[in-house]
Amino acid sequence: MLRFTTLVSSAALVLAGTALGAASTAGATTSTASAVATQAAPSTAATALRAAKPSQKDRFYRATTRPGDRDRSVTSIKHVRELQYRLRWAGVYGGSVNGVYTARTAKAVKKFQKRVGLKRSGVASTATWKRLIQKTVRGKSSIPKRCKSSGWNICYDRKRHQVVLYKNGTLWNSWLARSGMASAKTRTGKFTVFYRSKNHVSSIYESKMPYAQFFSGGQAFHASYLMMDPFVGHSHGCVNLYIPDAKQLWALTADKPLKVTIYGAWD
């Protein structure tokens, strides 16, 4: 009887030990899985955050413009003048276009944000720019059909000082620009970019022409070191863009065939 009791007790101990081991293993597995999940979560969140970060290749991209910003020089353009022009065209701004992000400019941004259903922050975020550019592309009915054909198409309206870029018929972006003076007008017509030079310097005027994309003789789309306001002054025939805009255009199209259309009355 004593021997039987001892055997039963031993068996119980073995079973208890097995159960305890199983529970311990299960706990360790759960703990490991939890640790892996904890480690994976930040990585996944970081990946999603990177994926959501705005890029200059996005449609209607502009960097965020804030109250207090100003267009200080040709090498420090914050797109404040462009913002003021576009707010004026949207019918929410009646102030001067001076390149200074004043309280009046911020108030107009809030008014536009309210109109399109965005948070009224007064800051021209990338989301605000996207809606604003879409709403203020002028003369849409005058944009030639060729601009909306397959591939990448860039078109410049001399009358409105407006560049539009299309990708396979979809409007991708629009920028403000200026073109040739009365004695050196930018030629109208249909062209194709035939030569590109990222750090170009004019052999005639010895002036810098960064991100140059030539479409007709010596005429090209390029960044300007002289233009502060697209509606003031002219070039020697080229289409002048702000430096960040020319850089953006280069990033989007420099490795692709690019059709060009120049149209509109000279201004």
N, C-alpha and C positions, 0 to 999 in steps of 0.2 A: 504494500500500500504506500509506503514511504517512497519507494522507487518510482511508482506510477505518478505520485504527486510531483516528484522532482522533474520527471519527464514533461509533465504538463506545464509546469512552471517554466522550464527551459524553452519549450515550444512557444509559449506566450511571449517570452522575452525576445525570441527570434522574430516573431511576427511584429511585435511592437517596434523592434529595431528597423525592420524592413519598411514599415509604414513611416517611421520617423525619417528614414533616409529618403524615401520617395517624396515626402513633404518638403524635406530640405532641398532636394534636387529641383522640385517644382518651383520653390521659392527662389532658388538661384537663377532658374531659367527666366522667371518673371522679372527678377531684378536686372538680369542681363538685357532682356528685351526693352525694359524701361530705360536703361542706360543708353542703349543704341538709339531708341526713339528720341531721347533727350539730346543726344549728340547730333542726330539727323535733322531735328527741327530747325535749329538756327541756320544750318547749311541750306535747307530748303527755302527758308524765309529769305536768306541772303540772295539766293538764286532768283527768286521771284522779284525781289527788290531791284536787282540788276536788270532783269528783263523789262521792268516797268520804267526804267530810267529813260527820259526823253533823249532822242538822238537827232542830230542835225539832218539825218536822212529821213526823218518822219515827215509826213505831209504837214505843210503849213507850220513848220518849226521856227520858233524864235526863242532865244534864251529869255528867261524871266527878267522883266524890267520893273523896278521898284521906285516908290516915292523917294526923292532925293537924288536919283540917278540923273545924269546929264550927258549929252554928246559933247565931250570936252575937246576932242580933236579928231582928225581922220583916223588916227590909230586907237581911238578910245570911243567907239560908237556903241551906244547902248540902245539904239533904235528909238530914242525918245521922240525925235522929230517924226519918224514914221508913225509912231503910236498916236501922236497928236493929229497928224493928217488923217489917219484912218478913223479916229474917234470923231473927227469933224465930218468925214464922209458918212459915218454911221448916224450922224445927227444928234450926237450927245455932247459935243464939245464946241464952245464958241470962243475959246481963248486963242492966244497967239501961238504960232508954231515956232518955238524958240529953243527946243532941245533940252528944256529943263522940266523935270517931273515934279511939278508944283502940286499944291493941295487941290487946285482946280482941275488939274489933269487926273488926279486920283479920284476926285468926285465923279468925273466923266467915266472913268473905268468902272466905278461901282454902278453907275447908271446902266452902262452897257451889260455888265455882268447880271444885273437884275433882269434885264430884258431877255437875255438868252438862258436864264435859269442856272447861272453859276453862283457860287458863294461870293457875296459882296465884300471882297477883301480890299479893293482898291489897288491891288498888286496885279500887274499884267503878267500872269503866269503863262506857261506854255499852253495850257488849256484855253485861257482867255485869248491869246494870240491866234490860236487855231480858229476859233469862232470869228474873231474880228477880221482876219484876213479873208476868210470865206465870204463874209458879208460885205466886204469893201473892194472886191475885184470889180473894177469899173469897165463899162463898155463891153459887157459879155457878148452882146449880140453882134458886135463888130469884130470879134476875134475870128480870124480866118479858119475855115474848115480844116486846112492842112495842119493847123496846130493840134487838132484832135485826132490825127491819124495814128497809125501804129508806131510803136517805138517811142523814143524820147524826142520831144519837140519843144523848142524855146522860141518864144515870139515876143517882139518888142513893139509897143505902140508909141510912136514918137510924139503924138499929140498928148497922151496921158502920162508919159514918162513911166510906163508900166511894163514890167517883164512878167510873163506868165510861163510856167513850165508844166508841160503835160507828159504823162506816162501812159501810153496805150489808151489815149482818149480821156484819161482821168486827170483833172487839174491837181497838180502836185504841190505847187507853191507859187507865190507871186512876190516880186520885189519892186522897189522904187529905183529908178535909174535916170540918167540923163544921156543925151547923145550929141552928135556933131553940131557945131556952129553953122551959121548961114553959109559961110564960105567953104565948109567941109562937112556937108550933111551926111548923116549915116544913110547909106544906100538902101532903098526899099527893094523888096523882092524875096525870092526863095533861094536859100543857100543851104550849105552843109558845112559843119566845122571840119576844116581840112588840116589844121595844125594847132598844136597846144604847147604852151610854154609856161611852166609853173612860176618861174622867177624871171620873167621876161623884162627886158629894158629896151625902150624904143631906140632904134638906131638913128631916127630923125630928130627926136626931141630930147633924147637921153633921159627920159623920165621912166620911173618904175611902172610896170604893168603886170602885177602879180596875177596868177591864175588866168592867164590870157588864153582865150579860145577863139581863134581866127576863123572868120566865115566868108570874108570878101576882101581880097587884097590885104591891105594893112589894117582893116577894120576887125575889131574883136570885142567880145565881152571880157571885161577884166576889172580888177579892183582899182580904185582910184585913190591917190594920195593927195588929191586936190578937192574932192567933193565933200562938202558938209551938208548941203541941202540939195536934193535931186532936182528941185525946181529953180535953182539958181546957177547960172553959168552953163557952159557947154564944153564938149570935148573937141578933139581934132578929127572926129569921125567915128570913134569907138563908142560902145555902150558902156558907160561907167557904172559900177556897182560899189556899194560900201564894201570894205575889205572882208568883214565876216560873211557877207552875202555871196561875194565872188568865191570865197573859200568853200562855202556850202554848196554852191552850184558845181564847183570842181569835184567835191566829194561825191556828188550824186551822178555826174555825167562824164568825168574825165576819161573813163575806160569804156565809154559806150559811143556808138554812132549818134550824132546829134544834129537833127534838122533845125534850120533857122528860118524864121519868117520875120521880116521887118516891114511894118505897115504904118499907116496913119499920116496925117498932115504934119509938116514940120512945125515945131513949137520952140 
